[in-house]
Amino acid sequence: MNALITRSDADRGTPLILVDTAHFDTVRERLTASQQSWLSASGFEPQPGRTALLPGDDGTLAAALVAIDTAEPVWALSALPWQLPAGNYALADGPLKLDPTLAALGWALGSYRFTRYRAPSEREVAKLIVDASVHEEVTPLAAAAAQVRDLVNTPAEDMGPEQVADAIQAMGKEFGADVRQWVGDELLENNFPTIHAVGRASHRAPRLVELSWGKESDPRLTLVGKGVCFDTGGLDLKPSAGMRWMKKDMGGAAHAMGLARLVMSAGLPVRLTLLIPTVENSVAGAAMRPGDVIRTRAGHTVEVDNTDAEGRLILCDALAYGGESQPDLMLDFATLTGAARVALGPDLPVLFTNRDELSEAAMGAARGVHDPIWPLPLWQPYRRMLDSYLADFANSGGSRHAGAITAALYLERFVPEATPWIHVDVYAWNDADRPGRPRGGEAQSLRAFFAFLKQRYAA
């Protein structure tokens, strides 16, 4: 839903007057006597999230007084698209300032609704008037975030491996990219055994989808995303509470797809490769078993300690394949571990990298666009937690300590040492409604890594 419109002389919009506790008295003094009386009568207090509609002398809407939290500039106005009466609004000049790009982004994200399975609201969303340059910058960011949310929100019945591939095919057609895929037993024939092992029990064939875009002469950027469309846990079956929201286990794939969209729409000078291993981890006679040993694409043998640690299995073949082309950078996203959420909660994606300078650059980019990430170490002594008595290593271990780190260490074994690599363990989900962040699928760190890539590959 387009909640942003470009500024025009014909419609200047209803003014949005921003206020907080520190600036309230100053702002109040600038209002008319009748508006001041109205504020007093309505009991308005400048607490974040509170709004007051101010009448003009003729009884029409003259302005909206909006109390904001300047510590969260992206979300400061994100409740307003559905909170304010339908119409056009514009930021007013005043003592309290808000970055117009961040304000517009929050407004656009706040207008999002997932309506695939129910009729959309007949109410018209309030629109924010912005400069053309702001509109141009924010629109693709909001579209990519909406794509991530839509993909994650769609139930597995309508978002299986085939539908993920279809979405990539559609994106490839939109941007003139080449797309190919290996499906079912083609995975075995082309040496992607772990992707096949995880997905073979489902009636929906596992697959690896590859999108290629850009000039061969440009630096190669490889994006990888975990695409487990539904995760039962396999024979190590999840309890019902743990399985309830496992449609979101393809959130890593959604993020990699969203970032690929931003890269292509911006025309970054890179040779882009998008790799999405996508499966359904099901229970059937063909399911992989605890104790099985799989020989991976990289040649390592892996003992399946737990069939519910399946995401790292499908990623390891994709990472090994991605590393074969010697990319300038390889970046993967995955809803990989609950341990990452225990460590940092639902809002902070965890970053791991084999290059310290990449962590510093990504963190700097994240701070610049107010899209948080946080690093954890690839602590090599913890490799012993994945020891196996009969294979090169296991896909998980008996200890509950450092689960996000040991998962990242598992993946690191499949990345060539010469390849700069970033792994992002992301939740991709909002557990409850907040302004601009409705319950359900969420794009987290997408803007941070797009900003990072723009800095790294500036034209």
QUIUR-V760462 format. One record per pair of residues at least 24 apart in sequence whose C-alpha atoms are under 10 Angstrom apart, sorted by the first residue. I is the first residue (numbers start at 1). J is the second residue. Records with the same first field share a line. If there is no record, write none. Layout:
# QUIUR-V760462
I = J + J
This chain:
# QUIUR-V760462
1 = 108 + 109 + 111 + 112 + 113 + 124 + 125 + 142 + 143 + 146
2 = 108 + 109 + 111 + 112 + 125 + 126 + 127 + 128 + 139 + 142 + 143
3 = 81 + 88 + 104 + 105 + 107 + 108 + 109 + 110 + 111 + 112 + 124 + 125 + 126 + 127 + 128 + 129 + 139
4 = 81 + 88 + 89 + 104 + 105 + 107 + 108 + 111 + 126 + 127 + 128 + 129 + 130 + 131 + 134 + 135 + 138 + 139
5 = 88 + 89 + 127 + 128 + 129 + 130 + 131 + 132 + 134 + 135
6 = 128 + 129 + 130 + 131 + 132 + 133 + 134 + 135 + 136
7 = 90 + 128 + 129 + 130 + 131 + 132 + 135
8 = 129 + 130 + 131 + 132
11 = 88 + 89 + 90 + 129
12 = 88 + 89 + 90 + 91 + 129 + 130
13 = 62 + 63 + 87 + 88 + 89 + 90 + 91 + 92 + 127 + 128 + 129
14 = 61 + 62 + 63 + 64 + 87 + 88 + 89 + 90 + 91 + 92 + 128 + 129
15 = 54 + 61 + 62 + 63 + 64 + 65 + 88 + 89 + 90 + 91 + 92 + 93
16 = 51 + 53 + 62 + 63 + 64 + 65 + 66 + 77 + 89 + 90 + 91 + 92 + 93 + 94 + 128
17 = 51 + 52 + 63 + 64 + 65 + 66 + 67 + 90 + 91 + 92 + 93 + 94 + 95 + 96 + 97
18 = 46 + 51 + 64 + 65 + 66 + 67 + 68 + 69 + 76 + 77 + 91 + 92 + 93 + 94 + 95 + 96 + 97 + 98
19 = 45 + 46 + 47 + 48 + 50 + 51 + 65 + 66 + 67 + 68 + 69 + 70 + 94 + 95 + 96 + 97
20 = 45 + 46 + 47 + 48 + 50 + 66 + 67 + 68 + 69 + 70 + 96
21 = 45 + 46 + 47 + 48 + 67 + 68 + 69
22 = 46 + 96
23 = 67 + 94 + 95 + 96
24 = 67 + 95 + 96
26 = 94 + 95 + 96
27 = 65 + 94 + 95 + 96
28 = 65
30 = 94
32 = 56 + 57
35 = 62 + 63
39 = 65
48 = 76 + 77
49 = 75 + 76 + 77 + 78 + 79 + 80 + 435
51 = 80 + 83 + 84
52 = 84
53 = 84 + 85
61 = 85
63 = 89 + 90 + 92
64 = 89 + 90 + 91 + 92
65 = 92
68 = 96 + 98
70 = 96 + 97 + 98 + 99
71 = 370
72 = 102 + 106 + 370
73 = 98 + 99 + 100 + 101 + 102 + 103 + 105 + 106 + 369 + 370
74 = 98 + 99 + 100 + 101 + 102 + 103 + 104 + 105 + 106 + 107 + 109 + 110 + 369 + 370 + 371 + 436
75 = 102 + 103 + 104 + 105 + 106 + 107 + 109 + 110 + 434 + 435 + 436 + 437
76 = 102 + 103 + 104 + 106 + 107 + 435 + 436
77 = 102 + 103 + 104 + 105 + 106 + 107 + 108 + 109 + 110 + 435 + 436
78 = 103 + 104 + 105 + 106 + 107 + 108 + 109 + 110 + 111 + 112 + 434 + 435 + 436 + 437
79 = 106 + 107 + 109 + 110 + 111 + 434 + 435 + 436 + 437
80 = 106 + 107 + 110 + 111 + 125 + 126 + 127 + 128 + 435 + 436
81 = 106 + 107 + 108 + 109 + 110 + 111 + 112 + 124 + 125 + 126 + 127 + 128 + 436
82 = 107 + 110 + 111 + 112 + 123 + 124 + 125 + 126 + 127 + 435
83 = 125 + 126
84 = 125 + 126 + 127
85 = 123 + 124 + 125 + 126 + 127
86 = 123 + 124 + 125 + 126 + 127
87 = 124 + 125 + 126 + 127 + 128
88 = 125 + 126 + 127 + 128 + 129
89 = 126 + 127 + 128 + 129 + 130
90 = 127 + 128 + 129 + 130
91 = 128 + 129 + 130
100 = 130 + 131 + 134
101 = 130 + 131 + 133 + 134 + 135 + 137 + 138 + 369
102 = 134 + 138 + 369 + 370
103 = 128 + 130 + 134 + 138
104 = 128 + 129 + 130 + 131 + 134 + 135 + 137 + 138 + 139 + 142
105 = 134 + 135 + 137 + 138 + 139 + 141 + 142 + 436
106 = 138 + 142 + 435 + 436 + 437
107 = 138 + 142 + 435 + 436
108 = 138 + 139 + 141 + 142 + 143 + 145 + 146 + 436
109 = 138 + 141 + 142 + 143 + 145 + 146 + 435 + 436 + 437 + 438
110 = 142 + 434 + 435 + 436 + 437 + 438
111 = 142 + 435 + 436 + 437 + 438
112 = 142 + 143 + 145 + 146 + 149 + 150 + 436 + 437 + 438
113 = 146 + 149 + 150 + 438
114 = 146 + 149 + 150 + 153 + 154 + 438 + 440 + 441
115 = 150
116 = 150 + 153 + 154
117 = 154
137 = 266
140 = 258 + 261 + 262 + 265 + 266
141 = 258 + 259 + 261 + 262 + 446 + 447 + 450
142 = 443 + 447
143 = 258 + 261 + 262
144 = 254 + 255 + 257 + 258 + 259 + 260 + 261 + 262 + 443 + 446 + 447
145 = 254 + 255 + 258 + 259 + 262 + 441 + 442 + 443 + 444 + 446 + 447
146 = 258 + 441 + 442 + 443
147 = 254 + 255 + 257 + 258 + 261 + 441 + 442 + 443
148 = 250 + 251 + 252 + 253 + 254 + 255 + 256 + 257 + 258 + 259 + 428 + 441 + 442 + 443 + 444 + 446
149 = 248 + 251 + 254 + 255 + 258 + 428 + 429 + 438 + 440 + 441 + 442 + 443
150 = 254 + 440 + 441 + 442
151 = 229 + 247 + 248 + 250 + 251 + 253 + 254 + 255 + 257 + 258 + 441 + 442
152 = 229 + 245 + 246 + 247 + 248 + 249 + 250 + 251 + 252 + 253 + 254 + 255 + 428 + 429 + 440 + 441 + 442 + 443
153 = 245 + 247 + 248 + 251 + 429 + 439 + 440 + 441 + 442
154 = 229 + 247 + 248 + 440 + 441
155 = 229 + 230 + 245 + 246 + 247 + 248
156 = 228 + 229 + 230 + 231 + 246 + 247 + 248 + 249 + 250 + 280
157 = 229 + 230 + 247
158 = 229
159 = 229 + 230 + 247 + 250
160 = 204 + 205 + 206 + 227 + 228 + 229 + 230 + 247 + 250 + 278 + 279 + 280
161 = 199 + 204 + 205 + 206 + 207 + 208 + 209 + 227 + 228 + 229 + 230 + 250 + 276 + 277 + 278 + 279 + 280
162 = 204 + 205 + 206 + 207 + 209 + 229 + 278 + 279
163 = 229 + 278
164 = 207 + 209 + 227 + 229 + 250 + 253 + 254 + 257 + 276 + 277 + 278 + 279
165 = 207 + 208 + 209 + 210 + 211 + 276 + 277 + 278
166 = 209
167 = 254 + 257
168 = 209 + 210 + 211 + 254 + 257 + 260 + 261 + 274 + 276
169 = 209 + 210 + 211
171 = 211 + 257 + 258 + 260 + 261 + 264
172 = 210 + 211 + 212 + 213 + 260 + 261 + 264
174 = 261 + 264 + 265
175 = 213 + 214 + 261 + 264 + 265 + 267
176 = 212 + 213 + 214 + 264
177 = 211 + 212 + 213 + 214 + 264 + 272 + 273
178 = 210 + 211 + 212 + 213 + 214 + 273
179 = 209 + 210 + 211 + 212 + 213 + 273 + 274 + 275
180 = 208 + 209 + 210 + 211 + 212
181 = 207 + 208 + 209 + 210 + 211 + 275 + 276 + 277
182 = 206 + 207 + 208 + 209 + 210 + 277
183 = 207 + 208 + 209 + 278
184 = 208 + 279
188 = 297
190 = 297
191 = 295 + 296 + 297 + 298 + 299 + 317 + 321
192 = 277 + 295 + 296 + 297 + 298 + 314 + 316 + 317 + 318 + 320 + 321
193 = 294 + 295 + 296 + 297 + 313 + 314 + 317
194 = 288 + 294 + 295 + 296 + 297 + 302 + 310 + 312 + 313 + 314 + 315 + 316 + 317 + 318
195 = 277 + 278 + 279 + 296 + 297 + 310 + 311 + 312 + 313 + 314 + 315 + 316 + 317 + 318
196 = 277 + 278 + 279 + 288 + 313 + 314 + 317
197 = 279 + 281 + 286 + 287 + 288 + 289 + 294 + 310 + 313 + 314
198 = 228 + 234 + 278 + 279 + 280 + 281 + 282 + 286 + 287 + 288 + 289 + 307 + 308 + 309 + 310 + 311 + 313 + 314
199 = 228 + 234 + 277 + 278 + 279 + 280 + 281 + 282 + 283 + 286 + 287 + 288 + 310 + 314
200 = 279 + 280 + 281 + 282 + 283 + 284 + 285 + 286 + 287 + 288
201 = 234 + 279 + 280 + 281 + 282 + 283 + 284 + 285 + 286 + 287 + 288
202 = 279 + 280 + 281 + 282 + 283 + 284 + 285 + 286 + 287
203 = 280 + 282 + 284
204 = 279 + 280 + 281 + 282
205 = 278 + 279 + 280
206 = 277 + 278 + 279 + 280 + 281 + 314
207 = 276 + 277 + 278 + 279 + 280 + 314
208 = 275 + 276 + 277 + 278 + 279 + 314 + 317 + 318
209 = 274 + 275 + 276 + 277 + 278 + 318
210 = 273 + 274 + 275 + 276 + 277 + 318 + 322
211 = 257 + 260 + 272 + 273 + 274 + 275 + 276
212 = 271 + 272 + 273 + 274 + 275
213 = 260 + 263 + 264 + 267 + 270 + 271 + 272 + 273 + 274
214 = 264 + 267 + 268 + 269 + 270 + 271 + 272 + 273
215 = 269 + 270 + 271 + 272
216 = 270 + 271 + 272
217 = 269 + 270 + 271
218 = 268 + 269 + 270 + 271 + 272 + 328 + 457
219 = 269 + 270 + 271 + 272 + 326 + 327 + 328 + 329 + 457
220 = 269 + 270 + 271 + 272 + 273 + 325 + 326 + 327 + 328 + 329 + 330
221 = 260 + 263 + 269 + 270 + 271 + 272 + 273 + 274 + 322 + 326 + 327 + 328 + 329 + 330 + 331 + 453 + 457
222 = 256 + 260 + 270 + 271 + 272 + 273 + 274 + 275 + 319 + 322 + 323 + 325 + 326 + 327 + 328 + 329 + 330 + 331 + 332 + 421
223 = 253 + 255 + 256 + 257 + 259 + 260 + 272 + 273 + 274 + 275 + 276 + 318 + 319 + 322 + 329 + 330 + 331 + 332 + 333 + 422
224 = 252 + 253 + 255 + 256 + 257 + 260 + 273 + 274 + 275 + 276 + 277 + 315 + 318 + 319 + 322 + 330 + 331 + 332 + 333 + 334 + 423
225 = 250 + 251 + 252 + 253 + 254 + 255 + 256 + 257 + 274 + 275 + 276 + 277 + 278 + 311 + 314 + 315 + 318 + 319 + 331 + 332 + 333 + 334 + 335 + 423 + 424
226 = 250 + 251 + 252 + 253 + 254 + 255 + 256 + 275 + 276 + 277 + 278 + 279 + 310 + 311 + 312 + 313 + 314 + 315 + 318 + 332 + 333 + 334 + 335 + 336
227 = 251 + 252 + 253 + 254 + 256 + 275 + 276 + 277 + 278 + 279 + 280 + 311 + 314 + 315 + 333 + 334 + 335
228 = 252 + 253 + 276 + 277 + 278 + 279 + 280 + 281 + 310 + 311 + 314 + 334 + 335
229 = 253 + 278 + 279 + 280 + 281
230 = 278 + 279 + 280 + 281 + 282
231 = 279 + 280 + 281 + 282 + 283 + 307 + 308 + 309 + 310 + 311
232 = 280 + 281 + 282 + 283 + 307 + 308
233 = 280 + 281 + 282 + 283 + 306 + 307 + 308 + 309 + 310
234 = 280 + 281 + 282 + 283 + 284 + 287 + 288 + 289 + 290 + 306 + 307 + 308 + 309 + 310
235 = 281 + 282 + 283 + 284 + 285 + 287 + 288 + 289 + 290 + 306 + 307 + 308
236 = 283 + 289 + 290 + 305 + 306 + 307 + 308 + 309
237 = 282 + 283 + 306 + 307 + 308
238 = 308
245 = 429 + 440
247 = 280 + 441
248 = 335 + 427 + 428 + 429 + 440 + 441 + 442
249 = 280 + 311 + 334 + 335 + 336 + 427 + 428 + 429
250 = 276 + 277 + 278 + 279 + 280 + 311 + 333 + 334 + 335 + 336 + 428
251 = 333 + 334 + 335 + 336 + 426 + 427 + 428 + 429 + 441 + 442 + 443 + 444
252 = 276 + 311 + 332 + 333 + 334 + 335 + 336 + 424 + 425 + 426 + 427 + 428 + 443
253 = 277 + 278 + 332 + 333 + 334 + 335
254 = 333 + 334 + 428 + 441 + 442 + 443
255 = 332 + 333 + 334 + 335 + 426 + 428 + 442 + 443 + 444 + 445 + 446
256 = 331 + 332 + 333 + 334 + 446
257 = 333
258 = 443 + 446 + 447 + 450
259 = 443 + 445 + 446 + 447 + 449 + 450 + 453
260 = 450
262 = 446 + 447 + 450
263 = 450 + 453 + 454
266 = 450 + 454
267 = 459
268 = 453 + 454 + 456 + 457 + 458 + 459
269 = 454 + 457 + 458 + 459
270 = 328 + 453 + 457 + 458 + 459
271 = 327 + 328
272 = 327
273 = 322 + 325 + 327 + 330
274 = 318 + 322 + 330 + 331 + 332
275 = 315 + 318 + 319 + 321 + 322 + 332
276 = 314 + 315 + 318 + 332
277 = 311 + 313 + 314 + 315 + 316 + 317 + 318 + 319
278 = 311 + 314 + 315
279 = 310 + 311 + 314
280 = 310
281 = 307 + 308 + 310 + 311
291 = 390 + 394
292 = 391 + 394
293 = 390 + 391 + 392 + 393 + 394 + 395
294 = 391 + 394
295 = 391 + 392
296 = 320 + 414
297 = 321 + 414
298 = 324 + 413 + 414 + 415 + 416
299 = 392 + 414
300 = 391 + 392 + 393 + 413 + 414
301 = 388 + 390 + 391 + 392 + 393 + 394
302 = 386 + 387 + 388 + 390 + 391 + 392 + 393 + 394 + 395 + 396 + 410
303 = 386 + 387 + 388 + 389 + 390 + 391 + 392 + 393 + 394 + 395 + 396
304 = 388 + 391 + 393 + 394 + 395 + 396 + 397
305 = 386 + 388 + 393 + 394 + 395 + 396 + 397 + 398
306 = 394 + 395 + 396 + 397 + 398
307 = 395 + 396
308 = 395 + 396
309 = 336 + 337 + 395 + 396 + 397 + 407
310 = 336 + 395 + 396
311 = 335 + 336 + 337 + 395 + 407
312 = 336 + 337 + 395 + 396 + 407 + 408 + 410 + 411
313 = 395 + 410 + 411
315 = 411 + 414
316 = 410 + 411 + 412 + 413 + 414 + 415
317 = 411 + 414 + 415
318 = 414 + 415
319 = 411 + 412 + 413 + 414 + 415 + 416 + 421
320 = 411 + 412 + 413 + 414 + 415 + 416
321 = 414 + 415
322 = 414 + 415 + 416 + 419
323 = 414 + 415 + 416 + 417 + 418 + 419 + 420 + 421
324 = 415 + 416 + 419
325 = 419
326 = 416 + 418 + 419 + 420
327 = 416 + 418 + 419 + 420 + 421
328 = 418 + 419 + 420 + 421
329 = 358 + 418 + 419 + 420 + 421 + 422 + 453
330 = 415 + 419 + 420 + 421 + 422 + 423
331 = 420 + 421 + 422 + 423 + 424 + 449
332 = 411 + 421 + 422 + 423 + 424 + 425
333 = 422 + 423 + 424 + 425 + 426 + 427 + 428 + 445 + 446
334 = 423 + 424 + 425 + 426 + 427 + 428
335 = 424 + 425 + 426 + 427 + 428 + 429
336 = 403 + 404 + 407 + 408 + 424 + 425 + 426 + 427
337 = 403 + 404 + 405 + 406 + 407 + 408 + 425 + 426 + 427
338 = 403 + 404 + 425 + 426 + 427
339 = 400 + 401 + 402 + 403 + 404 + 405 + 406 + 407 + 425
340 = 376 + 402 + 403 + 404 + 405 + 407 + 425 + 426 + 427
341 = 404 + 425 + 426 + 427
342 = 403 + 404
343 = 376 + 402 + 403 + 404
344 = 373 + 374
345 = 427
346 = 426 + 427 + 428 + 429 + 430 + 431 + 444
347 = 371 + 372 + 373 + 426 + 427 + 428 + 429 + 430 + 442 + 444 + 445
348 = 372 + 373 + 374 + 375 + 425 + 426 + 427 + 444 + 445
349 = 373 + 374 + 375 + 424 + 425 + 426 + 427 + 428 + 444 + 445
350 = 374 + 375 + 376 + 377 + 404 + 405 + 423 + 424 + 425 + 426 + 427 + 445
351 = 375 + 376 + 377 + 378 + 408 + 422 + 423 + 424 + 425 + 426 + 445
352 = 376 + 377 + 378 + 404 + 405 + 408 + 409 + 412 + 421 + 422 + 423 + 424 + 425
353 = 377 + 378 + 408 + 412 + 420 + 421 + 422 + 423 + 424
354 = 378 + 412 + 415 + 417 + 418 + 419 + 420 + 421 + 422 + 423
355 = 419 + 420 + 421 + 422
356 = 420
357 = 420
358 = 420 + 421 + 422 + 452 + 456
359 = 422
361 = 449 + 451 + 452 + 453 + 455 + 456
362 = 422 + 445 + 448 + 449 + 450 + 451 + 452 + 453 + 455 + 456
363 = 448 + 449 + 452
364 = 448 + 451 + 452
365 = 447 + 448 + 449 + 450 + 451 + 452 + 453 + 454 + 455
366 = 445 + 446 + 447 + 448 + 449 + 450 + 451 + 452
367 = 448
368 = 447 + 448 + 451 + 452
369 = 445 + 447 + 448 + 449 + 450 + 451 + 452
370 = 445 + 447 + 448
371 = 443 + 444 + 445 + 446 + 447 + 448 + 449 + 451
372 = 444 + 445 + 446 + 447 + 448
373 = 424 + 425 + 426 + 444 + 445 + 448 + 449
374 = 424 + 445
375 = 423 + 424
376 = 404 + 405 + 408
377 = 404 + 405 + 408 + 409
378 = 404 + 405 + 406 + 407 + 408 + 409 + 410 + 412
379 = 405 + 406 + 408 + 409
380 = 405 + 406 + 409
381 = 406 + 409
382 = 406 + 409
383 = 407 + 408 + 409 + 410 + 413
385 = 409
386 = 410
